[in-house]
Amino acid sequence: MNKYIPLLPDTVYHLYNHANGSEKVFREHYNYRFFLEKLKLHLLPVMDVYAYSLIPNHFHLVVKTKEEAAIVHEFKNKKGVIYDSKVHDLSDFIMHRVGNLLNSYTKSYNMVYRRMGSLFMANTKRTIAERLEDILTFIFYAHKNAVHHGLTGKIGEWKYDSYPDLTSCDPTFLKRDEVHAIFGSREQMIYEHSKLIIEPK
């Protein structure tokens, strides 16, 4: 992963950030839900979310940035000025939305737990999807993360990732139909996630 890859319109990325040191960014159920609410507020205007995994000390997001016209429209809404490519950097604007999510969450977290200072690493790392296979890998990686860290025995058991929403018919902010289409179908997605996870020794 690279913390310097620009976030460009109409592109799929795997985003990752970790707590500073040995801290936890999610201590209790409320934290996970609050983070998702902040995520919807700050990120959905500029990107769609395919998958996520929230682990006590880090998170993974698989997102697709919106088309340029939609982001330019959001730029005008937030900045109060018309976007000019000679003056403004659209990738910086998208990345600032991620920063706003983390800063907003940290501010509330610090207030609740009476702490000070940064909670997350300074730079959110990202990997760009160059092929369809990359998107499939990103989504599977996010959903196997709780298994990888010994928090659950199999995919689907962890309450704080997107797999349950992607397999249900309940309302969701995720782009569920698009994810199913990426895998080929809902059934194929479930099949791909049922494969045995073998961790390296």
Contacts in CASP RR format, 6 or more apart in sequence:
PFRMAT RR
TARGET T0000
AUTHOR 0000-0000-0000
METHOD contacts of the structure
MODEL  1
MNKYIPLLPDTVYHLYNHANGSEKVFREHYNYRFFLEKLKLHLLPVMDVY
AYSLIPNHFHLVVKTKEEAAIVHEFKNKKGVIYDSKVHDLSDFIMHRVGN
LLNSYTKSYNMVYRRMGSLFMANTKRTIAERLEDILTFIFYAHKNAVHHG
LTGKIGEWKYDSYPDLTSCDPTFLKRDEVHAIFGSREQMIYEHSKLIIEP
K
1 14 0 8 1.000
1 16 0 8 1.000
1 125 0 8 1.000
1 126 0 8 1.000
1 127 0 8 1.000
2 125 0 8 1.000
2 126 0 8 1.000
2 127 0 8 1.000
3 123 0 8 1.000
3 124 0 8 1.000
3 125 0 8 1.000
3 126 0 8 1.000
4 123 0 8 1.000
5 13 0 8 1.000
5 126 0 8 1.000
5 127 0 8 1.000
5 128 0 8 1.000
6 91 0 8 1.000
6 95 0 8 1.000
7 13 0 8 1.000
7 65 0 8 1.000
7 91 0 8 1.000
7 94 0 8 1.000
7 95 0 8 1.000
7 98 0 8 1.000
7 126 0 8 1.000
8 65 0 8 1.000
8 90 0 8 1.000
8 91 0 8 1.000
8 94 0 8 1.000
9 65 0 8 1.000
9 66 0 8 1.000
9 67 0 8 1.000
9 68 0 8 1.000
9 71 0 8 1.000
9 90 0 8 1.000
9 94 0 8 1.000
10 64 0 8 1.000
10 65 0 8 1.000
10 66 0 8 1.000
10 67 0 8 1.000
10 68 0 8 1.000
11 64 0 8 1.000
11 65 0 8 1.000
11 128 0 8 1.000
11 129 0 8 1.000
12 50 0 8 1.000
12 62 0 8 1.000
12 63 0 8 1.000
12 64 0 8 1.000
12 65 0 8 1.000
12 128 0 8 1.000
12 129 0 8 1.000
12 134 0 8 1.000
12 135 0 8 1.000
12 138 0 8 1.000
13 62 0 8 1.000
13 63 0 8 1.000
13 64 0 8 1.000
13 65 0 8 1.000
13 126 0 8 1.000
13 127 0 8 1.000
13 128 0 8 1.000
13 129 0 8 1.000
14 60 0 8 1.000
14 61 0 8 1.000
14 62 0 8 1.000
14 126 0 8 1.000
14 127 0 8 1.000
14 129 0 8 1.000
14 138 0 8 1.000
14 141 0 8 1.000
14 142 0 8 1.000
15 60 0 8 1.000
15 61 0 8 1.000
15 62 0 8 1.000
15 63 0 8 1.000
15 98 0 8 1.000
15 124 0 8 1.000
15 125 0 8 1.000
15 126 0 8 1.000
16 58 0 8 1.000
16 59 0 8 1.000
16 60 0 8 1.000
16 61 0 8 1.000
16 124 0 8 1.000
16 125 0 8 1.000
16 126 0 8 1.000
17 58 0 8 1.000
17 59 0 8 1.000
17 102 0 8 1.000
17 120 0 8 1.000
17 121 0 8 1.000
17 124 0 8 1.000
17 125 0 8 1.000
18 57 0 8 1.000
18 58 0 8 1.000
18 120 0 8 1.000
18 121 0 8 1.000
19 25 0 8 1.000
19 57 0 8 1.000
19 58 0 8 1.000
19 119 0 8 1.000
19 120 0 8 1.000
19 121 0 8 1.000
20 118 0 8 1.000
20 119 0 8 1.000
20 120 0 8 1.000
20 121 0 8 1.000
22 57 0 8 1.000
23 57 0 8 1.000
23 119 0 8 1.000
24 56 0 8 1.000
24 57 0 8 1.000
25 31 0 8 1.000
25 35 0 8 1.000
25 56 0 8 1.000
25 57 0 8 1.000
25 58 0 8 1.000
25 59 0 8 1.000
25 105 0 8 1.000
25 109 0 8 1.000
25 119 0 8 1.000
25 120 0 8 1.000
26 32 0 8 1.000
26 35 0 8 1.000
26 54 0 8 1.000
26 55 0 8 1.000
26 56 0 8 1.000
26 57 0 8 1.000
26 160 0 8 1.000
27 56 0 8 1.000
27 113 0 8 1.000
31 109 0 8 1.000
32 54 0 8 1.000
32 159 0 8 1.000
32 160 0 8 1.000
34 105 0 8 1.000
34 108 0 8 1.000
35 54 0 8 1.000
35 59 0 8 1.000
35 105 0 8 1.000
36 52 0 8 1.000
36 54 0 8 1.000
38 101 0 8 1.000
38 104 0 8 1.000
38 105 0 8 1.000
39 49 0 8 1.000
39 52 0 8 1.000
39 61 0 8 1.000
39 101 0 8 1.000
40 173 0 8 1.000
41 101 0 8 1.000
41 104 0 8 1.000
42 97 0 8 1.000
42 98 0 8 1.000
42 99 0 8 1.000
42 100 0 8 1.000
42 101 0 8 1.000
42 104 0 8 1.000
43 49 0 8 1.000
43 63 0 8 1.000
43 97 0 8 1.000
43 98 0 8 1.000
43 101 0 8 1.000
44 173 0 8 1.000
45 66 0 8 1.000
45 74 0 8 1.000
45 77 0 8 1.000
45 97 0 8 1.000
46 65 0 8 1.000
46 66 0 8 1.000
46 70 0 8 1.000
46 71 0 8 1.000
46 74 0 8 1.000
46 93 0 8 1.000
46 94 0 8 1.000
46 97 0 8 1.000
47 63 0 8 1.000
47 64 0 8 1.000
47 65 0 8 1.000
47 66 0 8 1.000
47 94 0 8 1.000
47 97 0 8 1.000
48 63 0 8 1.000
48 64 0 8 1.000
48 66 0 8 1.000
48 175 0 8 1.000
48 178 0 8 1.000
49 61 0 8 1.000
49 62 0 8 1.000
49 63 0 8 1.000
49 162 0 8 1.000
49 173 0 8 1.000
49 174 0 8 1.000
49 175 0 8 1.000
50 62 0 8 1.000
50 63 0 8 1.000
50 64 0 8 1.000
50 135 0 8 1.000
50 138 0 8 1.000
50 139 0 8 1.000
50 162 0 8 1.000
50 174 0 8 1.000
50 175 0 8 1.000
50 178 0 8 1.000
50 179 0 8 1.000
50 182 0 8 1.000
51 60 0 8 1.000
51 61 0 8 1.000
51 62 0 8 1.000
51 138 0 8 1.000
51 139 0 8 1.000
51 142 0 8 1.000
51 143 0 8 1.000
51 161 0 8 1.000
51 162 0 8 1.000
51 163 0 8 1.000
51 166 0 8 1.000
51 174 0 8 1.000
51 179 0 8 1.000
52 59 0 8 1.000
52 60 0 8 1.000
52 61 0 8 1.000
52 62 0 8 1.000
52 142 0 8 1.000
52 161 0 8 1.000
52 162 0 8 1.000
53 59 0 8 1.000
53 60 0 8 1.000
53 142 0 8 1.000
53 143 0 8 1.000
53 145 0 8 1.000
53 146 0 8 1.000
53 158 0 8 1.000
53 160 0 8 1.000
53 161 0 8 1.000
53 162 0 8 1.000
54 160 0 8 1.000
54 161 0 8 1.000
55 145 0 8 1.000
55 146 0 8 1.000
55 149 0 8 1.000
55 151 0 8 1.000
55 160 0 8 1.000
56 151 0 8 1.000
60 141 0 8 1.000
60 142 0 8 1.000
60 145 0 8 1.000
61 142 0 8 1.000
62 135 0 8 1.000
62 138 0 8 1.000
62 139 0 8 1.000
62 142 0 8 1.000
64 175 0 8 1.000
64 178 0 8 1.000
65 71 0 8 1.000
65 94 0 8 1.000
66 74 0 8 1.000
68 90 0 8 1.000
71 90 0 8 1.000
71 93 0 8 1.000
71 94 0 8 1.000
72 83 0 8 1.000
72 90 0 8 1.000
75 83 0 8 1.000
75 88 0 8 1.000
75 90 0 8 1.000
75 93 0 8 1.000
76 82 0 8 1.000
76 83 0 8 1.000
78 93 0 8 1.000
79 88 0 8 1.000
79 93 0 8 1.000
83 90 0 8 1.000
95 124 0 8 1.000
98 124 0 8 1.000
99 124 0 8 1.000
102 119 0 8 1.000
102 120 0 8 1.000
102 124 0 8 1.000
105 119 0 8 1.000
106 117 0 8 1.000
106 118 0 8 1.000
106 119 0 8 1.000
106 120 0 8 1.000
109 115 0 8 1.000
109 119 0 8 1.000
110 116 0 8 1.000
110 117 0 8 1.000
110 119 0 8 1.000
127 134 0 8 1.000
127 138 0 8 1.000
128 134 0 8 1.000
129 135 0 8 1.000
129 138 0 8 1.000
132 182 0 8 1.000
135 182 0 8 1.000
136 182 0 8 1.000
136 183 0 8 1.000
136 192 0 8 1.000
139 179 0 8 1.000
139 182 0 8 1.000
140 192 0 8 1.000
140 193 0 8 1.000
142 161 0 8 1.000
142 162 0 8 1.000
143 155 0 8 1.000
143 156 0 8 1.000
143 161 0 8 1.000
143 162 0 8 1.000
143 163 0 8 1.000
143 193 0 8 1.000
144 155 0 8 1.000
144 193 0 8 1.000
144 197 0 8 1.000
145 161 0 8 1.000
146 152 0 8 1.000
146 155 0 8 1.000
146 157 0 8 1.000
146 158 0 8 1.000
146 160 0 8 1.000
146 161 0 8 1.000
147 153 0 8 1.000
147 154 0 8 1.000
147 155 0 8 1.000
147 158 0 8 1.000
147 197 0 8 1.000
148 197 0 8 1.000
148 199 0 8 1.000
151 158 0 8 1.000
152 158 0 8 1.000
154 197 0 8 1.000
155 163 0 8 1.000
155 193 0 8 1.000
155 194 0 8 1.000
155 197 0 8 1.000
156 163 0 8 1.000
156 164 0 8 1.000
156 167 0 8 1.000
156 193 0 8 1.000
162 174 0 8 1.000
163 193 0 8 1.000
165 172 0 8 1.000
165 174 0 8 1.000
165 176 0 8 1.000
166 172 0 8 1.000
166 174 0 8 1.000
166 176 0 8 1.000
166 179 0 8 1.000
166 180 0 8 1.000
166 189 0 8 1.000
167 186 0 8 1.000
167 189 0 8 1.000
167 190 0 8 1.000
179 189 0 8 1.000
180 186 0 8 1.000
180 189 0 8 1.000
183 189 0 8 1.000
183 192 0 8 1.000
END
